[in-house]
């Protein structure tokens, strides 16, 4: 009998895949040539840290690139481009914050020299888009929206090629966190259900999602027992990629189960590991990865629900809250952010306790505090990284 698997909080299940057009969760992206080329190589063996270790400089680049790409690929530039260059262009008020955070992410890390031109082009296009969005000028935003979309696609494509070329090169807590956020956000639960349901069918976006998750797992030199869990996940993902590439839903069914189970196992082991690494991640990439997870945990929704009539606790909230709290504890926050991080951790810890005993009344007040402190930390963290973008709900 298959054991019940925890469902990763839906808020982080944003589509993120190799060098492809990304946007909001209701879009249906297609795999790119980079994904196809990568999937074709799935017969290669899973690399081990001993066999594939690369110089220290590459280690910092790979982990931080993963963290930056979380923000860049999930900002929704595809949707912005389509909407602003469609028949009735209208600006969504959420776009400015997303674009600003993506631009800050690109500016916050050190890109390998061969990617710097692509990163600079992306930053330039997004800065122009920000200016038009800030002025609420849909006409002026149309051209930079197209430019930002293309530049995001190019940077993502090139960055994932560089990441794939540096297996087992990142071992710091920030890289582990970034990899986990990407892996857990792919949606292996949904892939498993879709391929093992009554009418199995392959979603064309799955191949790219699985490929990027597998690359993220291979980038990290996982400490201790987490390496075995990572190897099992990579093996299952490779099998799933091969079946998805062949568009064979029947062949994909079994590896979908394995990828789902091994993703869950890796996440569990790795978050337990991160809980022992408090204050050890001190890179801009670590802050970016932590803020991505914290901002996407859904504290706004928890606050609204728990402070409304007839409130009921969603069973996914405690896992989302724990992961956000562990992420915050993993980072060695700069002095100007430590107080905000401590306030968030305290609020999240109180919320966890109430959620753990399924006490709606007791959870109401810490839900407000977690929401407010998440917002404050997000605002201050992005300002520290270089742009002053307000924290998102």
C-alpha positions as a LaTeX table, in Angstrom:
\begin{tabular}{lrrr}
\hline
Residue & $x$ (\AA) & $y$ (\AA) & $z$ (\AA) \\
\hline
Unk1 & 0.00 & 0.00 & 0.00 \\
Unk2 & 1.47 & 3.31 & $-0.98$ \\
Unk3 & 2.10 & 5.59 & 1.93 \\
Unk4 & 0.38 & 8.95 & 1.99 \\
Unk5 & 2.66 & 11.73 & 0.84 \\
Unk6 & 2.62 & 15.29 & 2.09 \\
Unk7 & 1.55 & 17.77 & $-0.54$ \\
Unk8 & 3.98 & 20.63 & $-0.95$ \\
Unk9 & 2.29 & 23.94 & $-0.26$ \\
Unk10 & 0.62 & 25.05 & $-3.44$ \\
Unk11 & 1.91 & 28.58 & $-3.22$ \\
Unk12 & 5.40 & 27.54 & $-4.22$ \\
Unk13 & 4.32 & 25.27 & $-7.03$ \\
Unk14 & 5.21 & 27.89 & $-9.61$ \\
Unk15 & 6.27 & 26.60 & $-13.02$ \\
Unk16 & 10.06 & 26.88 & $-13.28$ \\
Unk17 & 11.88 & 25.17 & $-16.08$ \\
Unk18 & 14.97 & 25.27 & $-18.17$ \\
Unk19 & 15.28 & 28.25 & $-20.47$ \\
Unk20 & 11.56 & 28.40 & $-21.12$ \\
Unk21 & 8.83 & 31.01 & $-21.03$ \\
Unk22 & 7.53 & 31.24 & $-17.50$ \\
Unk23 & 4.55 & 33.06 & $-16.15$ \\
Unk24 & 1.63 & 32.71 & $-13.83$ \\
Unk25 & 0.42 & 29.34 & $-12.63$ \\
Unk26 & $-2.48$ & 29.23 & $-15.06$ \\
Unk27 & $-0.24$ & 29.28 & $-18.11$ \\
Unk28 & 0.63 & 26.19 & $-20.12$ \\
Unk29 & 4.27 & 26.53 & $-21.16$ \\
Unk30 & 6.05 & 24.30 & $-23.62$ \\
Unk31 & 9.42 & 22.63 & $-23.32$ \\
Unk32 & 12.39 & 24.21 & $-25.10$ \\
Unk33 & 15.15 & 22.78 & $-27.23$ \\
Unk34 & 17.42 & 22.93 & $-24.20$ \\
Unk35 & 15.09 & 20.66 & $-22.29$ \\
Unk36 & 14.86 & 18.25 & $-25.19$ \\
Unk37 & 18.61 & 18.08 & $-25.55$ \\
Unk38 & 19.03 & 17.52 & $-21.83$ \\
Unk39 & 16.38 & 14.82 & $-21.62$ \\
Unk40 & 18.01 & 12.97 & $-24.49$ \\
Unk41 & 21.05 & 12.50 & $-22.28$ \\
Unk42 & 19.17 & 10.72 & $-19.53$ \\
Unk43 & 21.08 & 7.48 & $-19.92$ \\
Unk44 & 24.13 & 9.01 & $-18.26$ \\
Unk45 & 24.84 & 7.89 & $-14.71$ \\
Unk46 & 24.10 & 10.03 & $-11.66$ \\
Unk47 & 27.25 & 11.95 & $-10.74$ \\
Unk48 & 28.73 & 11.64 & $-7.27$ \\
Unk49 & 30.37 & 14.50 & $-5.35$ \\
Unk50 & 33.72 & 12.74 & $-5.34$ \\
Unk51 & 33.69 & 12.31 & $-9.09$ \\
Unk52 & 32.37 & 15.69 & $-10.09$ \\
Unk53 & 33.61 & 18.24 & $-7.56$ \\
Unk54 & 34.59 & 21.51 & $-9.20$ \\
Unk55 & 36.53 & 24.54 & $-7.97$ \\
Unk56 & 35.17 & 26.64 & $-5.13$ \\
Unk57 & 34.32 & 29.56 & $-7.41$ \\
Unk58 & 31.90 & 27.38 & $-9.38$ \\
Unk59 & 30.30 & 26.26 & $-6.10$ \\
Unk60 & 29.23 & 29.80 & $-5.21$ \\
Unk61 & 27.97 & 30.52 & $-8.72$ \\
Unk62 & 25.78 & 27.43 & $-9.14$ \\
Unk63 & 23.92 & 27.73 & $-5.86$ \\
Unk64 & 23.36 & 31.45 & $-6.19$ \\
Unk65 & 22.22 & 31.10 & $-9.79$ \\
Unk66 & 19.55 & 28.64 & $-8.66$ \\
Unk67 & 18.37 & 31.13 & $-6.05$ \\
Unk68 & 18.25 & 34.03 & $-8.50$ \\
Unk69 & 16.44 & 31.95 & $-11.11$ \\
Unk70 & 13.68 & 31.17 & $-8.61$ \\
Unk71 & 12.70 & 34.83 & $-8.76$ \\
Unk72 & 13.55 & 35.51 & $-12.38$ \\
Unk73 & 11.71 & 32.54 & $-13.89$ \\
Unk74 & 8.61 & 32.87 & $-11.71$ \\
Unk75 & 8.01 & 36.62 & $-12.11$ \\
Unk76 & 5.58 & 36.11 & $-14.98$ \\
Unk77 & 7.31 & 37.92 & $-17.86$ \\
Unk78 & 5.54 & 35.70 & $-20.39$ \\
Unk79 & 2.15 & 36.82 & $-19.08$ \\
Unk80 & 3.22 & 40.46 & $-18.92$ \\
Unk81 & 4.43 & 40.35 & $-22.51$ \\
Unk82 & 1.23 & 38.73 & $-23.79$ \\
Unk83 & $-1.04$ & 41.07 & $-21.86$ \\
Unk84 & 0.79 & 44.29 & $-22.69$ \\
Unk85 & 1.14 & 43.40 & $-26.37$ \\
Unk86 & $-2.39$ & 42.04 & $-26.73$ \\
Unk87 & $-5.61$ & 43.64 & $-27.91$ \\
Unk88 & $-6.52$ & 45.37 & $-24.64$ \\
Unk89 & $-3.33$ & 46.06 & $-22.65$ \\
Unk90 & $-3.92$ & 46.69 & $-18.95$ \\
Unk91 & $-1.32$ & 46.74 & $-16.18$ \\
Unk92 & $-1.71$ & 44.32 & $-13.27$ \\
Unk93 & $-0.66$ & 46.08 & $-10.06$ \\
Unk94 & 1.28 & 42.99 & $-8.93$ \\
Unk95 & 3.66 & 43.16 & $-11.88$ \\
Unk96 & 5.84 & 46.00 & $-10.61$ \\
Unk97 & 6.81 & 44.16 & $-7.43$ \\
Unk98 & 7.50 & 40.93 & $-9.30$ \\
Unk99 & 9.63 & 42.67 & $-11.92$ \\
Unk100 & 11.55 & 44.60 & $-9.27$ \\
Unk101 & 12.31 & 41.49 & $-7.22$ \\
Unk102 & 13.47 & 39.64 & $-10.34$ \\
Unk103 & 15.76 & 42.53 & $-11.25$ \\
Unk104 & 17.14 & 42.69 & $-7.70$ \\
Unk105 & 17.80 & 38.93 & $-7.80$ \\
Unk106 & 19.75 & 39.28 & $-11.04$ \\
Unk107 & 21.79 & 42.15 & $-9.63$ \\
Unk108 & 22.39 & 40.56 & $-6.22$ \\
Unk109 & 24.53 & 37.61 & $-7.30$ \\
Unk110 & 27.83 & 37.20 & $-9.10$ \\
Unk111 & 27.23 & 35.59 & $-12.48$ \\
Unk112 & 29.92 & 33.59 & $-14.27$ \\
Unk113 & 31.72 & 35.77 & $-16.82$ \\
Unk114 & 30.10 & 33.98 & $-19.76$ \\
Unk115 & 26.62 & 34.85 & $-18.42$ \\
Unk116 & 27.25 & 38.44 & $-17.39$ \\
Unk117 & 26.13 & 39.91 & $-20.73$ \\
Unk118 & 22.84 & 38.01 & $-20.59$ \\
Unk119 & 22.30 & 39.11 & $-16.99$ \\
Unk120 & 23.06 & 42.73 & $-17.87$ \\
Unk121 & 20.64 & 42.62 & $-20.81$ \\
Unk122 & 17.92 & 41.22 & $-18.55$ \\
Unk123 & 18.49 & 43.89 & $-15.90$ \\
Unk124 & 18.38 & 46.66 & $-18.51$ \\
Unk125 & 15.10 & 45.46 & $-20.01$ \\
Unk126 & 13.45 & 44.92 & $-16.62$ \\
Unk127 & 14.53 & 48.36 & $-15.37$ \\
Unk128 & 12.82 & 49.92 & $-18.41$ \\
Unk129 & 9.72 & 47.82 & $-17.76$ \\
Unk130 & 9.68 & 48.87 & $-14.10$ \\
Unk131 & 9.71 & 52.53 & $-15.08$ \\
Unk132 & 6.70 & 52.10 & $-17.37$ \\
Unk133 & 4.80 & 50.00 & $-14.84$ \\
Unk134 & 5.51 & 52.52 & $-12.10$ \\
Unk135 & 4.04 & 55.23 & $-14.33$ \\
Unk136 & 1.03 & 52.98 & $-15.08$ \\
Unk137 & 1.74 & 53.48 & $-18.79$ \\
Unk138 & 0.63 & 50.35 & $-20.64$ \\
Unk139 & 1.70 & 51.72 & $-24.01$ \\
Unk140 & 5.23 & 52.52 & $-22.84$ \\
Unk141 & 5.44 & 49.14 & $-21.09$ \\
Unk142 & 4.71 & 47.06 & $-24.19$ \\
Unk143 & 8.18 & 47.11 & $-25.76$ \\
Unk144 & 10.20 & 46.51 & $-22.55$ \\
Unk145 & 7.76 & 43.75 & $-21.60$ \\
Unk146 & 8.68 & 41.91 & $-24.79$ \\
Unk147 & 12.35 & 42.67 & $-24.19$ \\
Unk148 & 12.24 & 41.48 & $-20.58$ \\
Unk149 & 10.46 & 38.28 & $-21.62$ \\
Unk150 & 13.09 & 37.47 & $-24.25$ \\
Unk151 & 15.98 & 38.41 & $-21.96$ \\
Unk152 & 14.56 & 36.29 & $-19.13$ \\
Unk153 & 14.28 & 33.33 & $-21.49$ \\
Unk154 & 17.86 & 33.79 & $-22.72$ \\
Unk155 & 19.35 & 34.20 & $-19.25$ \\
Unk156 & 17.45 & 31.21 & $-17.86$ \\
Unk157 & 18.49 & 29.00 & $-20.79$ \\
Unk158 & 22.17 & 29.94 & $-20.49$ \\
Unk159 & 22.18 & 29.72 & $-16.69$ \\
Unk160 & 20.74 & 26.22 & $-16.62$ \\
Unk161 & 23.34 & 25.11 & $-19.14$ \\
Unk162 & 26.02 & 26.44 & $-16.80$ \\
Unk163 & 24.35 & 24.78 & $-13.81$ \\
Unk164 & 24.23 & 21.43 & $-15.61$ \\
Unk165 & 27.93 & 21.77 & $-16.37$ \\
Unk166 & 28.76 & 22.09 & $-12.65$ \\
Unk167 & 27.34 & 18.98 & $-10.92$ \\
Unk168 & 27.97 & 18.52 & $-7.19$ \\
Unk169 & 29.59 & 21.94 & $-7.07$ \\
Unk170 & 27.47 & 23.61 & $-4.37$ \\
Unk171 & 27.36 & 22.48 & $-0.76$ \\
Unk172 & 26.38 & 25.50 & 1.33 \\
Unk173 & 23.03 & 25.76 & 3.10 \\
Unk174 & 21.82 & 28.48 & 0.74 \\
Unk175 & 22.32 & 26.23 & $-2.29$ \\
Unk176 & 20.56 & 23.36 & $-0.54$ \\
Unk177 & 17.62 & 25.63 & 0.25 \\
Unk178 & 17.43 & 26.98 & $-3.31$ \\
Unk179 & 17.51 & 23.46 & $-4.76$ \\
Unk180 & 14.77 & 22.30 & $-2.40$ \\
Unk181 & 12.50 & 25.22 & $-3.21$ \\
Unk182 & 12.83 & 24.45 & $-6.91$ \\
Unk183 & 12.44 & 20.67 & $-6.52$ \\
Unk184 & 9.46 & 20.93 & $-4.16$ \\
Unk185 & 7.79 & 23.53 & $-6.38$ \\
Unk186 & 7.66 & 21.37 & $-9.50$ \\
Unk187 & 4.52 & 19.49 & $-8.51$ \\
Unk188 & 5.50 & 15.81 & $-8.47$ \\
Unk189 & 2.34 & 15.05 & $-6.51$ \\
Unk190 & 0.25 & 16.36 & $-9.41$ \\
Unk191 & 2.39 & 14.57 & $-11.99$ \\
Unk192 & 1.98 & 11.29 & $-10.09$ \\
Unk193 & $-1.79$ & 11.73 & $-9.83$ \\
Unk194 & $-2.09$ & 12.77 & $-13.47$ \\
Unk195 & $-0.17$ & 9.77 & $-14.77$ \\
Unk196 & $-1.71$ & 7.21 & $-12.43$ \\
Unk197 & $-5.31$ & 8.36 & $-12.64$ \\
Unk198 & $-8.24$ & 7.16 & $-14.69$ \\
Unk199 & $-7.20$ & 8.99 & $-17.87$ \\
Unk200 & $-3.42$ & 9.49 & $-17.82$ \\
Unk201 & $-2.13$ & 12.24 & $-20.07$ \\
Unk202 & 1.16 & 14.11 & $-20.24$ \\
Unk203 & 1.24 & 17.87 & $-19.67$ \\
Unk204 & 3.87 & 19.33 & $-22.04$ \\
Unk205 & 5.26 & 21.52 & $-19.24$ \\
Unk206 & 6.26 & 18.54 & $-17.10$ \\
Unk207 & 9.41 & 17.64 & $-19.02$ \\
Unk208 & 11.02 & 21.02 & $-18.46$ \\
Unk209 & 9.94 & 21.11 & $-14.82$ \\
Unk210 & 11.36 & 17.67 & $-14.08$ \\
Unk211 & 14.59 & 18.45 & $-15.92$ \\
Unk212 & 15.22 & 21.65 & $-13.97$ \\
Unk213 & 14.49 & 19.85 & $-10.68$ \\
Unk214 & 16.91 & 17.07 & $-11.58$ \\
Unk215 & 19.59 & 19.63 & $-12.50$ \\
Unk216 & 19.06 & 21.41 & $-9.18$ \\
Unk217 & 19.50 & 18.14 & $-7.28$ \\
Unk218 & 22.66 & 17.30 & $-9.21$ \\
Unk219 & 24.16 & 20.74 & $-8.58$ \\
Unk220 & 24.36 & 20.17 & $-4.83$ \\
Unk221 & 26.94 & 18.05 & $-3.02$ \\
Unk222 & 24.43 & 16.90 & $-0.42$ \\
Unk223 & 25.80 & 16.39 & 3.09 \\
Unk224 & 25.55 & 13.06 & 4.91 \\
Unk225 & 22.58 & 10.80 & 4.30 \\
Unk226 & 20.90 & 13.42 & 2.14 \\
Unk227 & 23.22 & 12.45 & $-0.74$ \\
Unk228 & 21.65 & 8.99 & $-0.97$ \\
Unk229 & 18.19 & 10.56 & $-0.98$ \\
Unk230 & 19.29 & 12.99 & $-3.70$ \\
Unk231 & 20.74 & 10.17 & $-5.81$ \\
Unk232 & 17.47 & 8.24 & $-5.55$ \\
Unk233 & 15.54 & 11.31 & $-6.63$ \\
Unk234 & 17.85 & 11.98 & $-9.58$ \\
Unk235 & 17.56 & 8.37 & $-10.75$ \\
Unk236 & 13.76 & 8.51 & $-10.61$ \\
Unk237 & 13.67 & 11.91 & $-12.33$ \\
Unk238 & 15.90 & 10.67 & $-15.15$ \\
Unk239 & 13.53 & 7.75 & $-15.79$ \\
Unk240 & 10.55 & 10.07 & $-15.73$ \\
Unk241 & 12.25 & 12.49 & $-18.13$ \\
Unk242 & 12.88 & 9.71 & $-20.63$ \\
Unk243 & 9.23 & 8.65 & $-20.63$ \\
Unk244 & 7.99 & 12.23 & $-20.85$ \\
Unk245 & 10.38 & 12.94 & $-23.72$ \\
Unk246 & 8.92 & 9.93 & $-25.55$ \\
Unk247 & 5.40 & 11.18 & $-24.75$ \\
Unk248 & 4.66 & 7.75 & $-23.28$ \\
Unk249 & 2.14 & 8.15 & $-20.47$ \\
Unk250 & 2.11 & 4.44 & $-19.72$ \\
Unk251 & 5.89 & 4.25 & $-19.34$ \\
Unk252 & 5.87 & 7.43 & $-17.25$ \\
Unk253 & 3.42 & 6.12 & $-14.64$ \\
Unk254 & 5.85 & 4.08 & $-12.52$ \\
Unk255 & 8.73 & 6.61 & $-12.54$ \\
Unk256 & 6.20 & 9.32 & $-11.66$ \\
Unk257 & 5.43 & 7.43 & $-8.45$ \\
Unk258 & 9.14 & 7.00 & $-7.75$ \\
Unk259 & 9.92 & 10.68 & $-8.44$ \\
Unk260 & 7.07 & 11.75 & $-6.16$ \\
Unk261 & 8.18 & 9.50 & $-3.31$ \\
Unk262 & 11.89 & 10.29 & $-3.64$ \\
Unk263 & 11.17 & 14.03 & $-3.87$ \\
Unk264 & 9.23 & 13.77 & $-0.64$ \\
Unk265 & 12.02 & 11.75 & 1.01 \\
Unk266 & 14.72 & 14.19 & $-0.10$ \\
Unk267 & 12.71 & 17.17 & 1.09 \\
Unk268 & 12.12 & 15.59 & 4.50 \\
Unk269 & 15.76 & 14.61 & 5.03 \\
Unk270 & 17.12 & 17.90 & 3.71 \\
Unk271 & 14.86 & 20.13 & 5.81 \\
Unk272 & 15.85 & 18.13 & 8.88 \\
Unk273 & 19.45 & 18.77 & 7.86 \\
Unk274 & 18.86 & 22.50 & 7.36 \\
Unk275 & 17.36 & 22.69 & 10.84 \\
Unk276 & 20.83 & 21.79 & 12.18 \\
Unk277 & 22.56 & 24.46 & 10.05 \\
Unk278 & 21.07 & 27.58 & 11.60 \\
Unk279 & 22.84 & 30.79 & 10.72 \\
Unk280 & 25.24 & 29.11 & 8.30 \\
Unk281 & 24.10 & 30.60 & 4.96 \\
Unk282 & 25.53 & 34.06 & 4.42 \\
Unk283 & 25.33 & 34.70 & 0.67 \\
Unk284 & 22.93 & 36.95 & $-1.27$ \\
Unk285 & 21.67 & 33.75 & $-2.87$ \\
Unk286 & 20.74 & 32.36 & 0.54 \\
Unk287 & 18.67 & 35.46 & 1.29 \\
Unk288 & 16.99 & 35.21 & $-2.12$ \\
Unk289 & 16.14 & 31.53 & $-1.63$ \\
Unk290 & 14.84 & 32.08 & 1.90 \\
Unk291 & 12.71 & 35.06 & 0.88 \\
Unk292 & 11.24 & 33.18 & $-2.06$ \\
Unk293 & 10.06 & 30.41 & 0.26 \\
Unk294 & 8.93 & 32.76 & 3.04 \\
Unk295 & 7.00 & 35.05 & 0.69 \\
Unk296 & 5.28 & 32.16 & $-1.03$ \\
Unk297 & 4.20 & 30.30 & 2.12 \\
Unk298 & 0.80 & 31.99 & 2.10 \\
Unk299 & 0.76 & 33.97 & 5.35 \\
Unk300 & $-1.64$ & 36.52 & 3.87 \\
Unk301 & $-4.20$ & 33.79 & 3.23 \\
Unk302 & $-3.65$ & 32.19 & 6.63 \\
Unk303 & $-4.19$ & 35.55 & 8.35 \\
Unk304 & $-7.37$ & 36.32 & 6.41 \\
Unk305 & $-8.84$ & 32.86 & 6.94 \\
Unk306 & $-7.96$ & 32.46 & 10.61 \\
Unk307 & $-9.35$ & 35.89 & 11.45 \\
Unk308 & $-12.65$ & 35.37 & 9.63 \\
Unk309 & $-15.91$ & 33.79 & 10.72 \\
Unk310 & $-16.05$ & 30.01 & 10.43 \\
Unk311 & $-12.27$ & 29.63 & 10.18 \\
Unk312 & $-10.86$ & 26.15 & 9.59 \\
Unk313 & $-7.18$ & 25.21 & 9.59 \\
Unk314 & $-5.79$ & 23.95 & 6.29 \\
Unk315 & $-3.56$ & 20.95 & 6.97 \\
Unk316 & $-0.92$ & 22.22 & 4.54 \\
Unk317 & $-0.29$ & 25.36 & 6.58 \\
Unk318 & 1.88 & 23.80 & 9.25 \\
Unk319 & 4.33 & 22.38 & 6.70 \\
Unk320 & 4.50 & 25.69 & 4.85 \\
Unk321 & 5.08 & 27.56 & 8.10 \\
Unk322 & 7.79 & 25.16 & 9.28 \\
Unk323 & 9.66 & 25.38 & 5.99 \\
Unk324 & 9.50 & 29.17 & 6.05 \\
Unk325 & 10.75 & 29.27 & 9.64 \\
Unk326 & 13.60 & 26.84 & 8.90 \\
Unk327 & 14.56 & 28.94 & 5.87 \\
Unk328 & 14.70 & 32.07 & 8.01 \\
Unk329 & 16.78 & 30.31 & 10.65 \\
Unk330 & 19.22 & 28.96 & 8.06 \\
Unk331 & 20.34 & 32.41 & 6.92 \\
Unk332 & 23.09 & 34.39 & 8.65 \\
Unk333 & 21.19 & 37.67 & 8.28 \\
Unk334 & 23.09 & 40.94 & 7.96 \\
Unk335 & 22.90 & 43.15 & 11.05 \\
Unk336 & 20.26 & 45.43 & 9.52 \\
Unk337 & 17.94 & 42.45 & 8.88 \\
Unk338 & 18.47 & 40.34 & 12.00 \\
Unk339 & 15.76 & 41.97 & 14.11 \\
Unk340 & 13.16 & 41.56 & 11.37 \\
Unk341 & 14.19 & 37.93 & 10.86 \\
Unk342 & 14.00 & 37.23 & 14.60 \\
Unk343 & 10.52 & 38.76 & 14.79 \\
Unk344 & 9.33 & 36.59 & 11.90 \\
Unk345 & 10.84 & 33.44 & 13.41 \\
Unk346 & 9.14 & 34.13 & 16.74 \\
Unk347 & 5.76 & 34.70 & 15.08 \\
Unk348 & 6.10 & 31.62 & 12.86 \\
Unk349 & 7.06 & 29.48 & 15.85 \\
Unk350 & 3.95 & 30.60 & 17.74 \\
Unk351 & 1.79 & 29.94 & 14.69 \\
Unk352 & 3.28 & 26.44 & 14.27 \\
Unk353 & 2.38 & 25.56 & 17.85 \\
Unk354 & $-1.27$ & 26.55 & 17.35 \\
Unk355 & $-1.53$ & 24.84 & 13.97 \\
Unk356 & 0.02 & 21.67 & 15.38 \\
Unk357 & $-2.83$ & 21.31 & 17.90 \\
Unk358 & $-5.46$ & 22.40 & 15.35 \\
Unk359 & $-6.49$ & 25.36 & 17.53 \\
Unk360 & $-8.13$ & 27.98 & 15.32 \\
Unk361 & $-8.62$ & 30.47 & 18.14 \\
Unk362 & $-5.03$ & 30.22 & 19.34 \\
Unk363 & $-3.71$ & 30.50 & 15.76 \\
Unk364 & $-5.54$ & 33.75 & 14.94 \\
Unk365 & $-3.20$ & 36.19 & 16.68 \\
Unk366 & 0.11 & 34.59 & 15.61 \\
Unk367 & $-1.25$ & 34.40 & 12.05 \\
Unk368 & $-1.55$ & 38.19 & 12.07 \\
Unk369 & 1.97 & 38.49 & 13.51 \\
Unk370 & 3.46 & 36.02 & 11.01 \\
Unk371 & 1.82 & 37.88 & 8.13 \\
Unk372 & 3.02 & 41.29 & 9.30 \\
Unk373 & 6.56 & 40.16 & 10.14 \\
Unk374 & 6.85 & 38.27 & 6.84 \\
Unk375 & 5.91 & 41.44 & 5.03 \\
Unk376 & 8.38 & 43.52 & 7.05 \\
Unk377 & 11.24 & 41.06 & 6.53 \\
Unk378 & 10.52 & 40.84 & 2.82 \\
Unk379 & 10.48 & 44.62 & 2.43 \\
Unk380 & 13.71 & 45.05 & 4.37 \\
Unk381 & 15.49 & 42.11 & 2.69 \\
Unk382 & 14.88 & 43.34 & $-0.84$ \\
Unk383 & 15.83 & 46.86 & 0.18 \\
Unk384 & 19.08 & 45.46 & 1.58 \\
Unk385 & 19.76 & 43.50 & $-1.60$ \\
Unk386 & 19.44 & 46.65 & $-3.61$ \\
Unk387 & 16.02 & 47.75 & $-4.68$ \\
Unk388 & 13.54 & 48.48 & $-1.92$ \\
Unk389 & 10.76 & 46.28 & $-3.33$ \\
Unk390 & 7.94 & 45.88 & $-0.86$ \\
Unk391 & 7.28 & 42.46 & 0.53 \\
Unk392 & 4.68 & 40.53 & $-1.43$ \\
Unk393 & 1.61 & 38.89 & 0.01 \\
\hline
\end{tabular}
